[in-house]
């Protein structure tokens, strides 16, 4: 029988070296006057460390406090993505069935949002990179919806009332005297509207409503958009994208929006090396790597026809690995369109054009959350917005009445 000194570790019974969960931080020699192993309050960060990236087109995610987002140019698509926008350093793929071009409208709105934020603020804070298109793409970008005649008159009145004058000050003082006693009633009602208005007032330039019948004029110049053709191989394209991003982000106030319209469309990419599995994977992975190079300052959206690559390895890898978010637009079949035309013949605004299917949500799907939603949402591409809402099957009341049986 042997005896050991107190505190001496018996071989083989100590804390396993290979298990980091059981390791303890060794005690550090404390400074004079400070007790060892005592929690010390961290020092106040310097001014440089405390500063955050300020941008009119960025706001926090509504579900993750440490994530920031940019708007896709469509308020309803921002909502469908759960975060209230596309998180920074994330990529989104918009697929579309059929021969329609609804996804092209969304891609253009994404670029228009960046251009409008430049024009409204009087400073170029967004630079857009368009892969595979020429300057004609920029000539077709929608401008901000100015409202109908009644809305324009109301806005003009509000602007005049906002101007400082003796009469306005007097009227405002009288209104305050009358309204202060009813403040509790005002605050107690419509809490959701108040929060939404507060959010819009806090980030007024985050999202805009676009009119697809109007175009941004003057058209965006080279300081706002860079067009990179698909030529010389994907390596050349990636090098040009990377050089453009590095050049533009030397300005610490800028963000970059990368867009890949009509990805893998034979009219743009042909049928050769640009659509081969290995080349596509290298290209998209290279784009994703560029987006992640600059923390919080780049995003990417691509759109493509899913019918051209349905049930192929290319589409599967784009879904599963290469894109952080995936949504698909599925236009309604002809029979369903006919039914809605009949049911909503006096309510044309209720007629929808297709489904919005959600396959992946940026970040959340990567965390294992089940965010896949099929045939739960419908969309309508109107003059002033790309509207998305919960889908409900239209009911023909005339057919229901005919099938009623009297007992």
N, C-alpha and C positions, 0 to 999 in steps of 0.2 A: 504493500500500500504506500502510495507516494502522495506527498502534499505539495501544493503549488501556492505561490503567493497570491494574495488578493489582487485582482485587476489583471492578472496574466491570462491571455487568451489561450484556450485549449485548442490545439491544431484540429482543423476540420469542423469546428463548431462556431466559427466566427460568421460574420455577415457575408453571404455569397458575393464574390467579386463580380460575377457576370450579371447580376440582377440590379439594374439601375434604380428600380422602384424601392429597393431596400437600402440603398446607399445614403449616407448622411453627410451633409456638408461638414468638413472638418472645422474645428474652432479656429478662428483667426485671432491672432494676438491683438488685443484691444489697445487703443490709445490711452494715455494717462487720463484718469478721471472718468473713463467709460467702462461699465461693467461688461465682462465677456458674455457672449451669447444673448445679448439684449438687443431687441429690435431698435434700429436707429432710423429716425425719420429721414427720408431721402431729401437731398438738397433740391432747391428750386431750380427748374431747368432754365438754361440761359435763354436769351431772347431769340437766338437762332433756332434752338431746339423746340421752343414753344410755338414757333410760327407754323401755320398750316397753309396748304395750297388753296388759294382763293380763286374761284372761277364762277362766272355767272351761270354756267350750264351744269353745275355739279351740286348734288344734294345727297344727304345720307339715305341709305336704304331704310325702308319702313319695317324691315324684319331683322336686320343685322346692324347693330350700332356702329361697328367698325368698318362697314363697307359703304363706299360712295358710288353714286350712279350718274349716268347721263341719260337724257331723254332720247328715245328712238324717233321722235318727231310725231308720234301718235300717242295720245294720253291713254287710250284704251289698251294699246299694246304694252305700254309701260305697266299698266295694272295687271295684265295677263302674266307678265314676267315676275309677279309677286313683289319684287323689290321696289316697284314704282319707277322702274327704268332699267337700263342695261348696266350692270356693275362695271366699274372701270377694270381694265386689264382682262376683260372677258370677250368672248366671241359668240355671235349669234348667227344661226343658219335659218333662213326662211325658205321653206320648200313650197311648191305649188303644183297641184295636179291640173291637167288639162292645158289648153292653149291660151288661157287668159293671162293677164299681166297685173294682177293685184299686188303681187310681191314687189314688182318694179316700182309701184307707187310708194310702198313702204320704204324701200331703199332710197328713193329720191327724197322722201320726207326726212329721213335720217341725215342726209347731206344738207338739205334746206335748213334744218334746225341749226346746224353749225354756222351756216352763212348768215342767217337772220340774227343770231347772237352777236356776230361780228358787226353787223350794220346797226343794230339797236344800241350797242355800247360804244360805237365810234372807235373801236380798237379791234384789231384782228387777234382774237383769242382762240380761234379754232382754225386748224388747217386740215382740209379733206384730201385724201388720196384715193383716186378712182382707178382701179385696175381693169384694163381691158377696154376702156371706152375713150372716146376723144372729146373735144370741147362741145360737141353737140349735146352731150349728156348734161352739161352745166346750163345750156340754154333752155332746158326743159324743166328746171327746178321750179316747184310751186312757191308762190309768195304767200305772205300772211293774209288770212281772211280778214277783210276790213269790215264785215258786217253788212246787213241790209240797210236800207235807207233809215228805218226807224232806229236801229242800233247806232248808226253813225251820228244821227241827230242827238241821241242820248249821250253819246260819248263827248260830243262837242259841248253840250250843256255842262257836263261834269267838269270838263277842262276849264270852261269859263268860270264855273263856281269855285274852282280851285285856285284861281288867280287872286292875289292879295288886293283887297280894296276895303274901303271904309264900310260899305254896305254889307259885304260878305262877313267882316268881323262882327258887325252888329247882329246880323242874322244868326251867326254861329253861336254867339253868346246867349241869345234868347233861346235857341234850340237846346243848348246845354242846360239852362235853368229849368226848362220844361222836362227834359229827358232824364235828369239825374235820379229822380225819384222812382223811375220805372226801370232802373238799371238791372235789378234782380230778375225781373220778368224777362228782359231781353237776353240776359245771360243764361237763364234757365231753359229757354226754348231754342231749338235748332242747334244743338251742340255740334253735330257733325258738320253742318254748313259753316259754322264759325271756325272749326279746326281746318277745314279745307281752304277757307278764305285766308286764314293765318298762314298756311303753308304757301299759298300762291303769292301772298304779299311778301313773305320772307324770301322766296325764290321767284321773282317775277319774270325772269328771262329763262327759266329752266325749260319750259315747254310752250309751244305756240300752236295755234290752229291754222291749218293751211287750206287754201282755196285752189283746187286742182285746175280751175279754169284760168288762173292767172300765172304769170311767170315772173321770177325775180329779175328786175332790171335796175341798173345794168347787170349783165351776166357776171358771175364771179371771175375774177382775174387770177393770174398765176400766184399772187400772194395769198389766195384763199383756197385754190384747188390745184393739185398736181395730177396730171393724167399720165398713167404708165401703161404703155401698150404691152400686149402679150406677144412678144417677139424675142428671138434670140435664146429661147429656153427659159425654164423657170428660175434657174440660177441667176440669170440676168435680171429678171423681174424682181426677185427677192433682194438683190443688191441695190437696185434702184429704189425700192420701197424703204430699205434700211437707211440708205443715204438721205432720202427725203425726211424721214422721221428724225434722224440725228440733226439734220440742219434746222428743222423747224422747232424742235424742242430745246434748242440752245436758248430760246426765249423762255424763261421760267414761268411766264404767265400763260403759255399756250397749251392746248391739248390737240391731239390728232385723232381724226375719225377716218378709219380705213374702210372702204366699201369695195366689194367685188360683185358687180352686177352680172346677172346671167351667167353664173359660174358653170363651166363645162358645157355651155351651149355650143353646138357645132357651128353656129353662125359666127361665133367669136373665137372658139378654141379649136375648131376643125375636128378631125377624127384621127389624128396621129398621136405623137408622143404626149401631147398635152392632156389627153384623157386616159392614159395608161395608169393602172393602179399604183405602181411604185412612184411615178412622177407626181401624181396628185397628192399622195400621202406626204412626200417630201415637201411639196409646195405649201400645203395647208399647215403642216407642222412648222415650217419656216416662218409663215405669217404669224402663227400663234406665239412663236418664240419672240418675234419682234414686238408684238403687242405687250408681252410680259417684261420686256427689257426696261421699261420706264414705269416705275410704280405710280399708279393712279393717273396716268396721262394719256392713255391710248385705249381705243375700243375698235371693234371690227364687226361689220355685218355683211353677210353674203346672201344672195338669193339664187335659187336654181330650180329647174323643172325636175320634180321627183319622178315623173313618168318615164323620162329618158333613161333613168338608172334604177328603176324599181327592182328590188330583189337582187341587187348586184353587190359585190364586195366593196365597191367604191362607196355606195350609199351607206352601207352598214358601218364602215370605219368612220365616215363623217358623223354618223349618229352617235356611235358608241364612244369615240375617243377624241376626235379632232376638234369638235365644236362644243363649247360649254353650254349653249342653249340651242334648242331645235324646236321650231313650230312649223306647222304645215297648214296651208290654205287649201281647202277642198271645195271647189264650186259645187253647188247643188246639181243633181241630175235634172233633166228636162221635165220629168213628171212632177217633181217637187216644186219646181218653178211655176209650172202650170197651176198646181193646186194653190200656191200662195197668191198668184194673180187672181184666182177666183175668190178665195176667202177674203183677201184684203183689197178688193176692188175699190172700196171707198176709203181705205186707209193705206195709201201707197207707202207711207213712211215705215210701215211694219214689215215690208217685204225685204227679206235678207237674201244674200247672194251665195253663201256657202258656210262651211264649218271652219273654225279655227281649232286645230288639234295641237295640244302641247305635249311634246315628247320629253323635253329636258328643260329644266329651269336653271340658269347659271348659279353656281355655288351650291344651291340647295339640293339639286339632284346628285351632285358630287358627294354630298354629305349623307346620302342614303335616304333622303326624304322622298316619298312617293308623290311626285308632282305631275305624273302623267295624266292627261285629261283628253279623252277622245269623244268627239261629238257632244261636248257639253257647252260649247260656245259657238255662236254664229257671228258673221260679219256682214257689214254693208259698206261699200266704198261710195260715200256720198260726195257731193260737191265740196263740202267744207270739212269733212273729217272721215277717218277710217273708223267706223263705229263697230264695237264688239260688245255683245251682251249674252246673257244666258240663253241657250237655245230651248225653245218649246215648240212642240209639233203643232202646226195649225190645224184647227178642227173646222170642217165644213158643216155649219149648223143646218143647212138645208138637207144634207144627206142624213144627219142625225134625226131630223124631224120625220123624214120619210120612213126611217126604220123603226119608228115608235109603234108599238103594238097596243091596241086597246083591249083591255080585259073586261 
